Amino acid sequence: MSAEIICVGTELLLGNILNSNSQFLAIELAKLGIPHYYQTVVGDNLQRLKHAIDIATKRAEILIFTGGLGPTPDDLTCEAIADFFAVPLVEDAEIIEDITQKLQARGRPVTPNNRKQALIPQGATILPNPIGTAPGIIWQPRPGLTILTFPGVPGELQRMWKETAVPYLQSQGWGKEVIYSRMLKFWGIGESALAQKVSAYFDLPNPTVAPYASKGEVKLRISAKAASETEAQKLIAPIEQQIKEIAGLDYYGADDDTLASVVGHSLRQAKQTLSVAESCTGGGLGQMLTEVSGSSDYFWGGIISYHNSVKHTLLGVDPKDLARFGAVSATVAKQMALGVRSRLDTSWGLSITGIAGPTGGTETKPVGLVYIGLAEPDGNVESFEYHFGTRQSRSLIRHLSACTALDLLRRKLLRGS
């Protein structure tokens, strides 16, 4: 038995609105141990909406609708549901009273089209909306099929789900198991290389392991189904440990961990501090670091040295080296790292200089060439050369540069410098 999420709204198809409702409902269904294999997005069209219902009823036992419950002519969810199951729409006096009270409390008039929101399929039960004017429904049009509808406003949907839908589903016998997942995160290894190393785990029935890749990062999701979250965690733990051992330093964290938060934890543990000097990333590295609450414990600050004059005057980069080697060079990266470490008086200095494109590249220094400098607490300094690709976007090259810089420092901290 499974659920299907059907999100209604032409604005979703056009990309005008981010479909966060699907993500919320997917997470919530997993908490209840309710599998769902399909998500459908359909525009505000009666025939296409009925076609989506026809398909969904053949492959799911719970249909969850979001959107299409407003007062305007293009809000067609209840009409489509009633039409598909050949039942009339009936006006509910309780809904009209609720809408009237809410609008009057806001100093707004009740208009004729508001009555449209009080039309629900005959036999359906109201799924109350405590904060908005669009109620949902809970309905079993036939044995073995349950329909729930919600407005598209995320805040309204989430409250209605938690206060009414979850208790209802649990009363119907759902929620006796949970689907719990751990997301392991890796940097410095490609998806295919990691998949090759852990391929034996992809055929496990419970827990299951699946790979994902995005913007230089690789993830492995480990999911288990069990009677409780604790039992699911017990199933996941040995698999997680084995994968970590196989991945070694390429594994950096799980779930809500970021490279910046992991680096911050290591710096705090070591009672060390960090400063950064950025050129092509323009402050992106500093932003990542300061997104972590409490980062002022170990991150002193940074210098955005975009122009060569700033590299010289604020970071102490030798102008002769700038002229001879260019701003994008190992020599300059080292001097930037040493300069920021010295001027901000921190344990570590981390620098980035490169060509993010799409212009500025040459045959010897193409777009995507980046140097990262790392000045260590003992005064030793190194530079590392990377080629992130001439066809990558400017934003991606900047992102990869900042993340790779953090990863370099992470590995140094773990190895004890």
C-alpha positions in Angstrom: 0.0 0.0 0.0 1.3 3.4 -0.9 0.5 7.1 -1.2 0.7 9.5 -4.1 1.2 13.3 -3.9 -0.7 15.3 -6.5 0.2 19.0 -6.5 -2.2 21.2 -8.5 -1.3 24.6 -10.0 -0.1 25.9 -13.3 2.3 28.2 -11.5 4.2 25.1 -10.3 4.6 23.9 -13.9 5.9 27.3 -15.0 8.4 27.4 -12.2 6.9 30.5 -10.6 6.7 28.8 -7.2 9.1 26.3 -5.6 7.2 23.1 -4.8 8.2 22.8 -1.2 4.9 21.0 -0.3 6.1 17.8 -2.0 9.2 17.7 0.1 7.4 18.3 3.3 4.8 15.6 2.6 7.5 13.1 1.5 9.3 13.6 4.8 6.1 13.3 6.7 5.0 10.1 4.9 8.3 8.5 5.7 7.8 9.3 9.4 4.6 7.3 9.2 6.2 4.5 7.3 3.9 5.1 4.3 5.7 4.5 1.1 5.1 6.7 -1.9 6.5 6.0 -5.3 5.0 8.8 -7.4 4.5 12.6 -7.3 2.4 14.3 -9.9 2.3 18.0 -10.7 -0.7 19.0 -12.9 -1.9 22.4 -14.0 -5.3 24.1 -13.4 -7.2 22.1 -16.0 -10.2 20.0 -15.3 -9.6 17.2 -17.8 -5.9 16.9 -17.1 -6.6 16.8 -13.4 -9.2 14.0 -13.8 -6.6 12.1 -15.9 -4.1 12.4 -13.1 -6.6 11.1 -10.6 -7.4 8.2 -13.0 -3.7 7.2 -13.1 -3.1 7.7 -9.4 -6.1 5.5 -8.3 -4.6 2.6 -10.2 -1.3 2.7 -8.2 -1.9 4.2 -4.8 -4.3 3.8 -1.9 -3.9 7.3 -0.5 -4.1 10.4 -2.7 -2.9 13.6 -1.2 -3.7 16.8 -3.1 -2.2 20.2 -2.5 -3.5 23.4 -4.2 -6.6 24.2 -6.2 -8.9 24.9 -3.2 -9.2 28.7 -3.5 -12.2 30.8 -4.6 -11.2 31.6 -8.2 -12.4 29.8 -11.3 -9.0 28.0 -11.8 -9.3 26.3 -8.4 -10.6 23.0 -9.6 -9.4 20.3 -7.2 -12.7 19.5 -5.5 -14.7 19.8 -8.7 -12.3 17.4 -10.5 -12.5 14.8 -7.6 -16.3 14.9 -7.4 -16.7 14.7 -11.2 -14.3 11.8 -11.5 -16.2 9.8 -8.9 -19.5 10.9 -10.2 -20.8 12.5 -7.0 -22.3 16.0 -6.6 -20.6 18.9 -4.9 -22.6 20.1 -1.9 -22.4 23.3 0.0 -21.4 22.9 3.6 -22.9 25.4 6.0 -20.1 24.9 8.6 -17.5 25.9 6.1 -19.5 29.1 5.1 -19.7 30.1 8.8 -16.0 29.5 9.3 -15.0 31.6 6.2 -17.4 34.4 7.2 -16.0 34.7 10.7 -12.4 34.7 9.5 -13.0 37.3 6.8 -14.9 39.5 9.1 -12.2 39.3 11.7 -9.8 40.6 9.1 -12.1 43.4 8.1 -12.7 41.8 4.7 -16.1 41.3 3.0 -17.5 37.9 2.2 -17.8 37.8 -1.6 -19.9 35.4 -3.7 -16.9 33.4 -4.9 -16.0 32.6 -1.3 -18.9 30.2 -1.3 -17.0 28.1 -3.9 -14.7 27.1 -1.1 -17.6 25.6 0.8 -18.4 23.1 -2.0 -17.1 19.6 -1.2 -17.9 16.1 -2.7 -21.0 14.6 -1.2 -20.0 12.2 1.6 -16.6 13.9 2.3 -15.5 15.0 5.8 -14.1 18.5 6.4 -10.3 18.7 7.0 -10.4 22.0 9.0 -8.0 24.8 8.2 -7.4 26.7 11.4 -5.6 29.7 9.8 -6.9 30.0 6.2 -10.2 30.1 4.5 -9.7 27.0 2.3 -10.6 23.8 4.2 -9.6 20.4 2.9 -11.4 17.1 2.8 -10.9 13.6 4.0 -12.9 11.1 1.9 -13.1 7.5 1.1 -14.9 7.4 -2.2 -14.6 3.6 -2.3 -13.1 0.9 0.0 -9.3 0.9 0.0 -8.9 4.5 -1.3 -8.5 7.6 0.9 -8.3 11.2 -0.5 -7.0 14.1 1.5 -6.9 17.7 0.1 -4.9 20.6 1.4 -4.5 24.2 0.2 -1.2 25.1 -1.5 -0.1 27.6 1.2 2.7 25.7 3.0 2.0 27.1 6.4 -1.7 26.1 6.2 -0.9 22.7 4.8 1.6 21.8 7.4 -0.6 22.7 10.3 -3.6 20.9 8.9 -1.4 17.8 8.2 0.0 17.7 11.8 -3.2 18.5 13.6 -5.8 16.5 11.6 -4.3 14.3 8.9 -1.7 12.5 10.9 -4.1 11.5 13.7 -6.6 10.3 11.1 -4.1 8.2 9.2 -2.9 6.7 12.5 -6.4 5.9 13.5 -6.8 4.0 10.2 -3.8 1.8 11.0 -1.1 3.8 9.2 2.0 4.9 11.0 2.8 1.5 12.7 6.2 1.6 11.1 8.6 4.4 10.2 11.0 4.9 7.3 14.2 6.5 8.7 17.1 7.7 6.7 20.7 8.8 7.2 22.4 10.9 4.5 26.1 10.4 4.4 28.2 13.1 2.7 31.5 12.9 0.8 33.8 15.4 -0.8 36.9 14.7 -2.9 35.6 11.6 -4.6 33.3 11.2 -7.7 30.0 9.5 -7.7 31.1 6.6 -9.9 34.3 6.1 -7.8 32.4 5.9 -4.6 29.7 3.8 -6.1 32.3 1.3 -7.2 33.7 1.1 -3.7 30.4 0.5 -2.0 28.5 -1.3 -4.8 27.9 -4.4 -2.6 25.6 -2.4 -0.5 23.2 -1.3 -3.3 21.4 -4.7 -3.3 20.5 -4.7 0.4 16.7 -5.1 1.1 16.5 -3.3 4.5 18.2 -0.9 4.9 18.6 0.3 1.4 21.5 2.4 0.1 21.3 4.8 -2.8 23.8 7.4 -4.2 23.2 11.0 -5.1 25.6 13.7 -6.6 25.2 17.5 -6.6 27.7 20.4 -7.2 30.8 18.4 -6.4 29.3 16.6 -3.4 28.4 12.9 -3.3 25.8 11.5 -0.9 24.7 8.1 0.1 21.2 7.7 1.6 20.8 4.8 3.9 17.1 4.1 4.7 15.5 1.5 7.0 11.9 0.6 7.7 11.2 -0.6 11.2 8.7 -0.4 14.1 10.4 2.7 15.5 13.1 5.2 14.7 15.3 3.6 17.3 15.0 0.2 15.6 15.6 1.7 12.2 18.8 3.4 13.5 20.0 0.0 14.8 19.6 -1.4 11.3 21.5 1.5 9.7 24.4 1.8 12.2 26.5 -1.1 11.1 26.1 -0.3 7.4 26.9 3.3 8.0 30.1 2.4 9.9 31.3 0.0 7.2 30.8 2.6 4.5 32.7 5.2 6.5 35.6 2.8 6.9 35.6 2.2 3.1 35.4 5.9 2.3 38.1 7.1 4.7 38.7 10.8 4.6 36.4 11.3 1.7 33.5 11.0 4.2 33.0 14.3 6.0 29.6 14.2 7.7 25.9 13.3 7.7 22.5 14.8 7.5 22.7 18.5 8.5 26.5 18.6 8.5 28.2 20.9 6.1 31.9 21.3 5.2 31.9 24.6 7.1 30.3 23.1 10.2 32.6 20.2 10.3 35.7 22.4 9.9 34.3 24.7 12.6 33.9 21.7 15.0 37.5 20.6 14.4 38.8 24.2 14.9 36.9 24.5 18.1 38.1 21.2 19.4 41.7 22.2 18.6 41.2 25.6 20.1 42.5 27.1 16.8 41.3 30.0 14.7 40.9 30.8 11.0 41.0 33.7 8.6 40.5 33.7 4.9 41.6 35.8 1.9 39.4 35.5 -1.2 39.7 36.7 -4.7 37.5 34.9 -7.3 35.0 33.6 -4.6 34.3 37.2 -3.6 33.4 36.4 0.0 31.6 33.1 -0.7 34.0 31.2 1.6 33.4 33.6 4.5 29.7 33.3 3.9 29.8 29.5 4.2 31.8 29.8 7.5 29.5 32.4 9.0 26.3 30.5 8.2 27.3 28.2 11.1 25.9 29.5 14.4 28.7 30.3 16.9 31.4 30.5 14.2 32.9 33.6 15.8 34.5 31.2 18.3 37.0 30.2 15.6 36.5 32.4 12.5 38.1 35.8 12.9 37.2 37.2 9.5 38.4 37.6 5.9 39.7 40.0 3.3 38.1 40.1 -0.2 41.2 41.0 -2.2 39.6 41.2 -5.6 41.9 43.8 -7.1 45.7 43.3 -7.1 46.2 46.5 -5.2 44.3 45.0 -2.2 46.4 41.9 -2.4 49.4 44.0 -2.1 48.4 46.7 0.4 46.3 44.5 2.8 47.8 41.1 2.4 51.4 41.9 1.7 51.6 40.1 -1.7 54.8 41.1 -3.5 53.9 43.3 -6.5 56.9 41.8 -8.4 55.4 38.4 -8.0 52.0 39.7 -9.1 53.6 41.0 -12.2 55.8 38.0 -12.9 53.4 35.1 -12.0 50.0 36.8 -12.1 47.3 37.0 -9.5 46.2 33.4 -10.3 49.3 31.5 -9.3 50.7 29.3 -6.6 53.0 32.0 -5.4 50.3 34.6 -4.9 48.0 32.0 -3.2 50.7 31.3 -0.7 51.3 34.9 0.1 47.6 35.6 0.4 47.3 32.8 3.0 50.3 34.0 4.9 49.2 37.6 4.7 45.7 37.1 6.1 47.0 34.7 8.8 49.5 37.4 9.9 47.2 40.4 9.8 44.3 38.8 11.5 46.5 36.9 13.9 44.9 33.4 13.5 46.1 29.9 13.6 45.3 29.2 10.0 45.1 31.3 6.9 43.2 30.0 3.8 43.2 31.7 0.4 41.6 31.4 -2.9 42.6 32.9 -6.3 41.4 31.8 -9.6 39.5 32.4 -12.9 35.8 31.9 -12.5 34.9 33.0 -16.0 33.2 33.1 -18.3 35.8 35.6 -19.5 39.4 36.1 -18.4 40.8 32.7 -19.4 43.9 32.2 -21.5 45.5 29.1 -23.1 47.9 28.8 -20.2 45.4 29.9 -17.5 42.0 28.7 -18.6 38.7 29.4 -17.0 38.3 27.0 -14.0 41.9 27.3 -12.9 42.0 27.9 -9.2 44.8 28.0 -6.6 44.1 27.5 -2.9 46.7 28.5 -0.3 46.9 27.2 3.2 49.1 28.7 5.9 49.5 26.4 8.9 49.9 27.3 12.6 53.7 26.4 12.5 54.2 28.9 9.6 54.4 26.3 6.9 52.4 27.3 3.7 51.3 25.3 0.7 49.4 25.9 -2.4 47.1 23.5 -4.4 46.2 23.7 -8.0 42.7 22.8 -9.3 41.1 22.7 -12.7 37.3 22.9 -12.3 36.6 22.9 -16.0 36.3 25.5 -18.7 32.6 24.9 -19.4 31.4 25.1 -15.8 29.3 28.1 -14.8 30.9 31.0 -12.9 28.7 30.3 -9.8 29.7 26.6 -9.8 33.4 27.3 -10.1 33.1 29.7 -7.2 31.1 27.1 -5.2 33.6 24.3 -5.9 36.5 26.6 -5.0 35.1 27.5 -1.6 34.1 23.9 -0.7 37.4 22.5 -1.8 39.2 25.0 0.3 37.2 23.9 3.3 37.8 20.3 2.5 41.6 20.9 2.3 41.5 22.4 5.8 39.2 19.7 7.1 41.7 17.0 6.0 44.7 18.9 7.5 42.9 19.2 10.8 42.0 15.5 10.9 45.5 14.5 10.1 46.8 16.8 12.8 48.5 19.2 10.4 
